[in-house]
Amino acid sequence: LLSPPALAPRAGGTVTWAEAATLPLCLMTRDMNNRRIIDAVFAGVGAVPNPVMETNAFTAAFSQVASGAAATIAPVKLADSLPLVAGTVRLDLIEPQARHRIGLVTMDRNPVPPSLSALADVLTGLV
């Protein structure tokens, strides 16, 4: 959970999914897999978030956090890899600790497009 200080339930540590559901959240749109995963976790703990904004770009969600308007839920690797606005509160979500594997399927092409090669290099470094 990434939050502006004024909205964060605490300055550090952890936050439950049930607590996170009570915050003004900027979440991905419902057609995105990230949102379906998040909604399933909230449903599993009997919590129903009421997002104040939906977007299909994490940059927009991070902008909402930076402006102080909303908190957001982002994958750990993404949150760790991007510079955040000073003072942003990062709390690990628990109860449950959600883990979800994803896959990437591409066409077997020769030559491999440079962007796909760069993506493969980044993903290999995350495993």
DSSP file with accessible surface (Angstrom, degrees, kcal/mol):
  #  RESIDUE AA STRUCTURE BP1 BP2  ACC     N-H-->O    O-->H-N    N-H-->O    O-->H-N    TCO  KAPPA ALPHA  PHI   PSI    X-CA   Y-CA   Z-CA
    1    1 A L              0   0   13      0, 0.0    90,-2.5     0, 0.0     2,-0.5   0.000 360.0 360.0 360.0 127.6    0.0    0.0    0.0
    2    2 A L  E     +AB  72  90A   3     70,-2.9    70,-2.7    88,-0.2    88,-0.2  -0.961 360.0 167.5-111.5 129.9    1.4    3.4   -1.0
    3    3 A S  E     - B   0  89A   0     86,-2.5    86,-3.2    -2,-0.5    68,-0.2  -0.993  40.6-111.0-143.6 146.4   -0.2    6.3    0.8
    4    4 A P    >>  -     0   0    6      0, 0.0     3,-1.5     0, 0.0     4,-1.4  -0.494  44.9-110.9 -68.2 149.3    0.2   10.0    1.4
    5    5 A P  T 34 S+     0   0   83      0, 0.0     3,-0.3     0, 0.0    83,-0.1   0.860 115.0  58.2 -53.2 -38.5    1.1   10.6    5.0
    6    6 A A  T 34 S+     0   0   99      1,-0.2    -3,-0.0     3,-0.0    62,-0.0   0.762 113.3  38.5 -67.4 -22.4   -2.3   12.2    5.8
    7    7 A L  T <4 S+     0   0   47     -3,-1.5    -1,-0.2    63,-0.1    64,-0.1   0.615  90.2 108.3-101.0 -15.7   -4.2    9.2    4.7
    8    8 A A     <  -     0   0   20     -4,-1.4     3,-0.1    -3,-0.3    82,-0.0  -0.384  66.1-140.1 -68.4 137.6   -2.0    6.4    6.0
    9    9 A P  S    S-     0   0   53      0, 0.0     2,-0.3     0, 0.0    -1,-0.1   0.746  86.6  -2.4 -68.3 -20.6   -3.3    4.5    9.0
   10   10 A R  S    S-     0   0   97      3,-0.0     3,-0.1     1,-0.0    -3,-0.0  -0.968  73.7-109.2-160.7 167.3    0.3    4.5   10.4
   11   11 A A  S    S-     0   0   93     -2,-0.3     2,-0.3     1,-0.1    79,-0.3   0.657  90.6 -10.8 -81.2 -16.1    3.8    5.7    9.4
   12   12 A G  S    S+     0   0   40      2,-0.1     2,-0.5    77,-0.1    79,-0.1  -0.987  94.4  52.5-169.6 171.0    5.3    2.3    8.8
   13   13 A G  S    S-     0   0   50     77,-0.4    79,-2.0    -2,-0.3     2,-0.3  -0.807  87.9 -24.2 100.5-125.9    5.0   -1.4    9.1
   14   14 A T  E     -e   92   0B  60     -2,-0.5     2,-0.3    77,-0.2    79,-0.2  -0.792  41.2-161.8-127.9 166.2    2.0   -3.3    7.9
   15   15 A V  E     -e   93   0B   0     77,-2.2    79,-2.3    -2,-0.3     2,-0.2  -0.988  23.8-122.1-144.9 141.2   -1.7   -2.8    7.1
   16   16 A T  E  >  -e   94   0B  24     -2,-0.3     4,-2.5    77,-0.2    79,-0.2  -0.519  23.3-118.6 -80.9 158.8   -4.4   -5.3    6.8
   17   17 A W  H  > S+     0   0   12     77,-1.4     4,-2.0    78,-0.4    -1,-0.1   0.882 116.8  56.6 -61.9 -37.1   -6.5   -5.6    3.6
   18   18 A A  H  > S+     0   0   49     77,-0.3     4,-0.6     1,-0.2    -1,-0.2   0.913 108.6  46.4 -62.2 -41.0   -9.6   -4.8    5.7
   19   19 A E  H >4 S+     0   0   60      1,-0.2     3,-1.3     2,-0.2     4,-0.3   0.919 109.8  54.0 -64.8 -43.4   -7.9   -1.6    6.9
   20   20 A A  H >< S+     0   0    0     -4,-2.5     3,-1.6     1,-0.3    -2,-0.2   0.852  98.8  63.4 -60.3 -34.5   -6.9   -0.7    3.3
   21   21 A A  H 3< S+     0   0   11     -4,-2.0    29,-0.7     1,-0.3    -1,-0.3   0.751  97.2  58.0 -63.5 -22.0  -10.4   -1.1    2.1
   22   22 A T  T << S+     0   0  116     -3,-1.3    -1,-0.3    -4,-0.6    -2,-0.2   0.575  91.7  89.8 -84.9  -8.9  -11.5    1.8    4.3
   23   23 A L  S <  S-     0   0   22     -3,-1.6     2,-0.7    -4,-0.3    27,-0.4  -0.509  92.8 -99.6 -86.1 155.1   -9.1    4.3    2.7
   24   24 A P        -     0   0   41      0, 0.0    47,-2.8     0, 0.0     2,-0.4  -0.652  56.7-167.0 -69.7 114.7   -9.7    6.5   -0.3
   25   25 A L  E     -c   71   0A   0     -2,-0.7    27,-2.2    25,-0.4    28,-1.4  -0.848  30.3-152.8-113.3 145.3   -8.1    4.3   -3.0
   26   26 A C  E     +cd  72  53A   0     45,-3.0    47,-0.5    -2,-0.4     2,-0.3  -0.974  34.9 174.8-107.7 113.2   -7.0    4.8   -6.6
   27   27 A L  E     - d   0  54A   1     26,-2.1    28,-1.8    -2,-0.6     3,-0.1  -0.786  35.8 -91.2-117.8 163.6   -7.1    1.4   -8.1
   28   28 A M  E     - d   0  55A   2     -2,-0.3    28,-0.2    26,-0.2    -1,-0.1  -0.262  58.3 -86.4 -64.2 159.5   -6.7   -0.1  -11.6
   29   29 A T    >   -     0   0   31     26,-1.7     3,-1.9     1,-0.1     6,-0.4  -0.282  39.1-108.2 -68.0 157.4   -9.8   -0.4  -13.7
   30   30 A R  T 3  S+     0   0  142      1,-0.3    -1,-0.1     5,-0.1     6,-0.1   0.672 114.8  64.5 -64.7 -17.0  -11.9   -3.5  -13.4
   31   31 A D  T 3  S+     0   0  117      4,-0.1     2,-0.3     5,-0.0    -1,-0.3   0.549  85.8  91.5 -83.4  -4.3  -10.8   -4.8  -16.8
   32   32 A M  S <> S-     0   0   57     -3,-1.9     4,-1.8     1,-0.1     3,-0.4  -0.709  77.7-133.5 -95.2 141.5   -7.2   -5.1  -15.6
   33   33 A N  H  > S+     0   0   78     -2,-0.3     4,-2.5     1,-0.2     5,-0.2   0.875 105.2  60.8 -60.9 -37.4   -5.9   -8.4  -14.1
   34   34 A N  H  > S+     0   0   38      1,-0.2     4,-2.3     2,-0.2    -1,-0.2   0.924 106.4  47.2 -55.1 -43.5   -4.2   -6.5  -11.3
   35   35 A R  H  > S+     0   0    0     -3,-0.4     4,-3.1    -6,-0.4     5,-0.2   0.895 108.7  53.5 -67.8 -39.7   -7.6   -5.2  -10.2
   36   36 A R  H  X S+     0   0  128     -4,-1.8     4,-2.0     2,-0.2    -1,-0.2   0.917 110.5  48.0 -62.4 -39.0   -9.3   -8.6  -10.4
   37   37 A I  H  X S+     0   0   40     -4,-2.5     4,-1.9     2,-0.2    -2,-0.2   0.947 113.7  46.7 -64.4 -47.8   -6.5  -10.0   -8.2
   38   38 A I  H  X S+     0   0    6     -4,-2.3     4,-2.6     1,-0.2    -2,-0.2   0.925 111.3  51.2 -62.3 -44.3   -7.0   -7.2   -5.7
   39   39 A D  H  X S+     0   0   40     -4,-3.1     4,-2.7     1,-0.2    -1,-0.2   0.889 108.0  53.3 -61.6 -37.2  -10.8   -7.5   -5.7
   40   40 A A  H  X S+     0   0   64     -4,-2.0     4,-2.2    -5,-0.2    -1,-0.2   0.900 109.3  48.3 -65.8 -39.0  -10.5  -11.2   -5.0
   41   41 A V  H  X S+     0   0   22     -4,-1.9     4,-1.1     2,-0.2    -2,-0.2   0.945 112.1  48.7 -66.4 -46.0   -8.2  -10.6   -2.0
   42   42 A F  H ><>S+     0   0    1     -4,-2.6     5,-2.8     1,-0.2     3,-0.8   0.938 112.0  49.2 -58.3 -45.0  -10.6   -8.0   -0.6
   43   43 A A  H ><5S+     0   0   71     -4,-2.7     3,-1.5     1,-0.2    -1,-0.2   0.891 104.7  59.8 -61.7 -37.6  -13.6  -10.4   -1.1
   44   44 A G  H 3<5S+     0   0   69     -4,-2.2    -1,-0.2     1,-0.3    -2,-0.2   0.766 110.4  40.8 -63.5 -25.3  -11.7  -13.1    0.6
   45   45 A V  T <<5S-     0   0   56     -4,-1.1    -1,-0.3    -3,-0.8    -2,-0.2   0.283 117.8-111.1-104.1   7.7  -11.5  -11.0    3.8
   46   46 A G  T < 5S+     0   0   70     -3,-1.5     2,-0.4    -4,-0.2    -3,-0.2   0.765  72.8 136.0  71.9  26.3  -15.0   -9.7    3.5
   47   47 A A      < -     0   0   15     -5,-2.8    -1,-0.2    -6,-0.2    -2,-0.2  -0.838  40.0-160.8-109.6 145.1  -14.0   -6.2    2.6
   48   48 A V        -     0   0  130     -2,-0.4     2,-0.1   -30,-0.1    -9,-0.0  -0.934  12.7-152.9-125.7 105.6  -15.4   -3.9   -0.1
   49   49 A P        -     0   0   17      0, 0.0   -27,-0.1     0, 0.0   -28,-0.1  -0.396   4.8-150.0 -73.7 156.3  -13.2   -1.0   -1.1
   50   50 A N        -     0   0  133    -29,-0.7   -25,-0.4   -27,-0.4    -2,-0.0  -0.775  19.3-151.3-124.9  83.8  -14.8    2.1   -2.5
   51   51 A P        -     0   0   24      0, 0.0   -25,-0.2     0, 0.0     3,-0.1  -0.255  12.6-156.9 -59.8 140.7  -12.2    3.6   -4.9
   52   52 A V  S    S+     0   0   92    -27,-2.2     2,-0.3     1,-0.3   -26,-0.2   0.586  81.7  15.3 -88.7 -13.3  -12.3    7.3   -5.4
   53   53 A M  E     -d   26   0A  62    -28,-1.4   -26,-2.1   -25,-0.0     2,-0.4  -0.980  62.7-158.2-156.8 147.6  -10.6    6.9   -8.7
   54   54 A E  E     +d   27   0A  84     -2,-0.3     2,-0.3   -28,-0.2   -26,-0.2  -0.972  19.4 167.1-126.2 146.3   -9.8    4.2  -11.3
   55   55 A T  E     -d   28   0A  17    -28,-1.8   -26,-1.7    -2,-0.4     3,-0.0  -0.953  39.2-137.6-149.0 164.0   -7.1    4.2  -13.9
   56   56 A N  S    S+     0   0  116     -2,-0.3     2,-0.4   -28,-0.2   -28,-0.1   0.161  87.1  69.1-110.1  18.5   -5.3    1.9  -16.3
   57   57 A A    >>  -     0   0   32      1,-0.1     4,-1.6     0, 0.0     3,-0.6  -0.986  66.0-149.7-140.1 127.3   -1.9    3.3  -15.5
   58   58 A F  H 3> S+     0   0   45     -2,-0.4     4,-3.1     1,-0.2     5,-0.2   0.816  99.6  65.3 -62.8 -29.2    0.2    3.0  -12.3
   59   59 A T  H 3> S+     0   0  104      1,-0.2     4,-1.8     2,-0.2    -1,-0.2   0.910 103.0  47.1 -60.7 -38.3    1.7    6.4  -13.1
   60   60 A A  H <> S+     0   0   26     -3,-0.6     4,-1.7     2,-0.2    -1,-0.2   0.903 112.1  49.8 -68.2 -40.1   -1.7    8.0  -12.7
   61   61 A A  H  X S+     0   0    0     -4,-1.6     4,-1.7     1,-0.2    -2,-0.2   0.927 110.7  49.4 -64.0 -42.9   -2.3    6.1   -9.4
   62   62 A F  H  X S+     0   0   29     -4,-3.1     4,-2.8     1,-0.2    -1,-0.2   0.852 106.8  56.8 -65.3 -32.3    1.1    7.2   -8.1
   63   63 A S  H  X S+     0   0   69     -4,-1.8     4,-2.3    -5,-0.2    -1,-0.2   0.882 104.1  52.6 -64.8 -37.4    0.2   10.8   -9.1
   64   64 A Q  H  X>S+     0   0   50     -4,-1.7     5,-1.6     2,-0.2     6,-1.2   0.894 110.7  47.2 -64.8 -38.8   -2.9   10.5   -6.9
   65   65 A V  H ><5S+     0   0    6     -4,-1.7     3,-1.1     1,-0.2    -2,-0.2   0.948 111.9  50.3 -65.2 -46.7   -0.7    9.4   -4.0
   66   66 A A  H 3<5S+     0   0   49     -4,-2.8    -2,-0.2     1,-0.3    -1,-0.2   0.857 110.3  49.8 -61.4 -34.6    1.8   12.2   -4.6
   67   67 A S  H 3<5S-     0   0   82     -4,-2.3    -1,-0.3    -5,-0.2    -2,-0.2   0.606 112.9-119.1 -80.4 -12.3   -1.0   14.8   -4.7
   68   68 A G  T <<5S+     0   0   35     -3,-1.1    -3,-0.2    -4,-0.6    -2,-0.1   0.510  83.0 114.3  89.2   5.2   -2.4   13.5   -1.4
   69   69 A A  S   <S-     0   0   49     -5,-1.6     2,-0.3    -6,-0.2    -4,-0.2   0.786  78.8  -6.3 -82.1 -28.4   -5.7   12.6   -2.9
   70   70 A A        -     0   0    0     -6,-1.2    -2,-0.3    -9,-0.1   -45,-0.2  -0.990  57.4-120.7-160.5 162.1   -5.6    8.8   -2.6
   71   71 A A  E     - c   0  25A   0    -47,-2.8   -45,-3.0    -2,-0.3     2,-0.3  -0.625  31.2-160.2 -98.9 166.1   -3.7    5.7   -1.6
   72   72 A T  E     -Ac   2  26A   0    -70,-2.7   -70,-2.9    -2,-0.2     2,-0.5  -0.957  17.6-128.8-144.3 164.8   -3.0    2.9   -4.0
   73   73 A I        +     0   0   11    -47,-0.5   -45,-0.2    -2,-0.3   -35,-0.1  -0.979  35.1 169.5-116.9 122.8   -2.0   -0.8   -4.1
   74   74 A A        -     0   0   17     -2,-0.5    -2,-0.0   -47,-0.1   -47,-0.0  -0.946  42.0 -89.4-132.7 152.4    0.9   -1.7   -6.3
   75   75 A P     >  -     0   0   59      0, 0.0     4,-2.6     0, 0.0     3,-0.3  -0.324  39.4-121.9 -58.0 142.7    3.1   -4.7   -6.8
   76   76 A V  H  > S+     0   0   71      1,-0.2     4,-2.8     2,-0.2     5,-0.2   0.905 110.7  53.6 -55.0 -46.5    6.1   -4.7   -4.5
   77   77 A K  H  > S+     0   0  119      1,-0.2     4,-1.2     2,-0.2    -1,-0.2   0.880 111.5  46.2 -61.0 -37.1    8.6   -4.9   -7.4
   78   78 A L  H  > S+     0   0   44     -3,-0.3     4,-1.3     2,-0.2     3,-0.4   0.943 113.1  48.0 -70.1 -46.5    7.0   -1.9   -9.0
   79   79 A A  H  < S+     0   0    7     -4,-2.6    -2,-0.2     1,-0.2    -1,-0.2   0.872 114.1  48.2 -61.4 -36.1    6.8    0.1   -5.8
   80   80 A D  H  < S+     0   0   97     -4,-2.8    -1,-0.2    -5,-0.2    -2,-0.2   0.745 111.4  50.2 -75.4 -24.1   10.5   -0.7   -5.0
   81   81 A S  H  < S+     0   0   82     -4,-1.2    -1,-0.2    -3,-0.4    -2,-0.2   0.655  99.2  70.5 -93.6 -15.5   11.7    0.2   -8.5
   82   82 A L  S  < S-     0   0   66     -4,-1.3     2,-0.3    -3,-0.2    -4,-0.0  -0.806  84.9-113.0-105.9 144.3   10.2    3.6   -9.0
   83   83 A P        -     0   0  126      0, 0.0     2,-0.3     0, 0.0    -2,-0.1  -0.544  37.0-155.1 -70.4 132.0   11.2    6.8   -7.2
   84   84 A L        -     0   0   62     -2,-0.3     3,-0.1     1,-0.1     2,-0.1  -0.750  27.1 -89.0-106.5 157.1    8.3    7.9   -4.9
   85   85 A V    >   -     0   0   79     -2,-0.3     3,-2.3   -23,-0.2    -1,-0.1  -0.388  57.3 -93.2 -62.0 137.2    7.5   11.3   -3.6
   86   86 A A  T 3  S+     0   0  100      1,-0.3    -1,-0.1    -2,-0.1     3,-0.1  -0.252 113.2  27.1 -53.0 134.9    9.3   12.1   -0.4
   87   87 A G  T 3  S+     0   0   51      1,-0.3    -1,-0.3    -3,-0.1    -2,-0.1   0.268  80.8 146.5  94.4 -12.1    7.1   11.3    2.6
   88   88 A T    <   -     0   0   31     -3,-2.3     2,-0.5   -84,-0.1    -1,-0.3  -0.369  45.9-133.1 -58.8 132.9    5.1    8.6    0.8
   89   89 A V  E     -B    3   0A  14    -86,-3.2   -86,-2.5    -3,-0.1     2,-0.5  -0.786  17.9-163.7 -93.0 128.7    4.2    5.9    3.3
   90   90 A R  E     +B    2   0A  89     -2,-0.5     2,-0.4   -79,-0.3   -77,-0.4  -0.965  10.9 178.7-114.9 117.4    4.7    2.3    2.2
   91   91 A L        -     0   0    0    -90,-2.5     2,-0.3    -2,-0.5   -77,-0.2  -0.971  28.1-125.0-120.5 132.3    3.0   -0.4    4.2
   92   92 A D  E     -e   14   0B  72    -79,-2.0   -77,-2.2    -2,-0.4     2,-0.4  -0.586  28.5-125.6 -74.2 131.9    3.1   -4.1    3.5
   93   93 A L  E     +e   15   0B  25     -2,-0.3     2,-0.3   -79,-0.2     5,-0.2  -0.644  38.3 171.3 -80.9 131.0   -0.4   -5.6    3.1
   94   94 A I  E     +e   16   0B  38    -79,-2.3   -77,-1.4    -2,-0.4     3,-0.2  -0.821  36.3  80.9-132.4 174.5   -1.1   -8.6    5.4
   95   95 A E  S    S+     0   0  135     -2,-0.3   -78,-0.4   -79,-0.2   -77,-0.3   0.954 122.9  19.3  54.1  63.7   -3.9  -10.8    6.5
   96   96 A P  S    S-     0   0   60      0, 0.0     2,-0.9     0, 0.0   -79,-0.1   0.534  88.1-145.1 -96.0 170.1   -3.5  -12.3    4.0
   97   97 A Q        -     0   0  120     -3,-0.2     2,-0.4    -2,-0.1    -3,-0.1  -0.850  30.5-144.8 -87.3 110.5   -0.1  -11.8    2.3
   98   98 A A        +     0   0   43     -2,-0.9     2,-0.4    -5,-0.2    -5,-0.1  -0.658  24.1 175.6 -86.0 130.4   -1.2  -12.0   -1.3
   99   99 A R        +     0   0  198     -2,-0.4     2,-0.4     2,-0.0    -2,-0.0  -0.995   1.3 176.1-130.3 137.1    1.1  -13.6   -3.8
  100  100 A H        -     0   0  114     -2,-0.4     2,-0.3     2,-0.0    -2,-0.0  -0.971  18.8-144.9-146.5 126.6    0.2  -14.2   -7.4
  101  101 A R        -     0   0  236     -2,-0.4     2,-0.3     0, 0.0    -2,-0.0  -0.694  18.3-170.7 -89.0 143.6    2.3  -15.5  -10.3
  102  102 A I        -     0   0  138     -2,-0.3     2,-0.3     2,-0.0    -2,-0.0  -0.873   6.6-147.9-126.7 164.0    1.8  -14.2  -13.8
  103  103 A G        -     0   0   73     -2,-0.3     2,-0.4     2,-0.0     0, 0.0  -0.872   4.0-145.4-129.0 163.4    3.1  -15.3  -17.1
  104  104 A L        -     0   0   99     -2,-0.3     2,-0.5     2,-0.0    -2,-0.0  -0.994  12.5-169.4-131.8 124.5    4.1  -13.7  -20.4
  105  105 A V        +     0   0  140     -2,-0.4     2,-0.3     0, 0.0    -2,-0.0  -0.957  11.9 172.9-115.7 131.3    3.5  -15.3  -23.7
  106  106 A T        -     0   0   74     -2,-0.5     2,-0.2     3,-0.0    -2,-0.0  -0.906  36.7 -94.7-132.1 163.0    5.1  -14.0  -26.9
  107  107 A M        -     0   0  145     -2,-0.3     2,-1.0     1,-0.1     0, 0.0  -0.493  40.0-113.0 -74.0 146.0    5.4  -15.0  -30.5
  108  108 A D        +     0   0  168     -2,-0.2     2,-0.3     4,-0.1    -1,-0.1  -0.729  55.3 166.4 -80.0 102.2    8.6  -16.9  -31.5
  109  109 A R        -     0   0  134     -2,-1.0    -3,-0.0     4,-0.0     3,-0.0  -0.922  31.8-126.8-124.8 148.2   10.1  -14.3  -33.8
  110  110 A N  S    S+     0   0  157     -2,-0.3     2,-0.1     1,-0.2    -2,-0.0  -0.965  98.8  33.3-136.6 117.4   13.5  -13.8  -35.3
  111  111 A P  S    S-     0   0  104      0, 0.0    -1,-0.2     0, 0.0     0, 0.0   0.519  96.6-133.4 -79.2 157.2   14.8  -11.2  -34.9
  112  112 A V        -     0   0   78     -2,-0.1    -2,-0.1     1,-0.1    -4,-0.1  -0.621  28.9-107.9 -75.2 128.8   13.4  -10.6  -31.4
  113  113 A P     >  -     0   0   28      0, 0.0     4,-2.3     0, 0.0     3,-0.4  -0.330  25.2-123.4 -57.6 138.9   12.1   -7.0  -31.1
  114  114 A P  H  > S+     0   0  112      0, 0.0     4,-2.5     0, 0.0     5,-0.2   0.861 110.3  54.4 -54.7 -38.3   14.4   -4.9  -29.0
  115  115 A S  H  > S+     0   0   94      2,-0.2     4,-2.3     1,-0.2     5,-0.1   0.899 109.6  47.5 -65.9 -36.6   11.6   -3.9  -26.6
  116  116 A L  H  > S+     0   0   38     -3,-0.4     4,-2.6     2,-0.2    -1,-0.2   0.906 111.1  51.1 -70.1 -38.3   10.8   -7.6  -26.0
  117  117 A S  H  X S+     0   0   55     -4,-2.3     4,-2.1     2,-0.2    -2,-0.2   0.924 111.2  48.0 -63.5 -42.5   14.4   -8.5  -25.4
  118  118 A A  H  X S+     0   0   52     -4,-2.5     4,-2.2     2,-0.2    -2,-0.2   0.913 111.1  50.8 -65.8 -40.4   14.7   -5.7  -22.9
  119  119 A L  H  X S+     0   0   76     -4,-2.3     4,-2.8     1,-0.2     5,-0.2   0.930 108.8  51.4 -62.8 -43.2   11.5   -6.8  -21.1
  120  120 A A  H  X S+     0   0   43     -4,-2.6     4,-2.4     1,-0.2    -1,-0.2   0.898 108.7  52.0 -61.1 -39.6   12.9  -10.4  -20.9
  121  121 A D  H  X S+     0   0  111     -4,-2.1     4,-1.6     2,-0.2    -1,-0.2   0.921 111.7  46.0 -62.5 -43.5   16.1   -9.1  -19.4
  122  122 A V  H  X S+     0   0   89     -4,-2.2     4,-0.8     2,-0.2    -2,-0.2   0.941 113.8  48.0 -65.5 -46.9   14.2   -7.2  -16.7
  123  123 A L  H >X S+     0   0   66     -4,-2.8     4,-0.9     1,-0.2     3,-0.8   0.889 107.8  55.1 -64.0 -37.7   11.9  -10.1  -15.9
  124  124 A T  H >< S+     0   0  105     -4,-2.4     3,-0.7     1,-0.2    -1,-0.2   0.895 105.3  54.5 -62.4 -35.9   14.8  -12.5  -15.7
  125  125 A G  H 3< S+     0   0   65     -4,-1.6    -1,-0.2     1,-0.2    -2,-0.2   0.709 104.4  55.3 -70.6 -19.2   16.3  -10.2  -13.1
  126  126 A L  H <<        0   0   78     -4,-0.8    -1,-0.2    -3,-0.8    -2,-0.2   0.685 360.0 360.0 -86.0 -20.4   13.2  -10.3  -11.0
  127  127 A V    <<        0   0  164     -4,-0.9    -3,-0.0    -3,-0.7    -4,-0.0  -0.359 360.0 360.0 -76.4 360.0   13.0  -14.1  -10.6
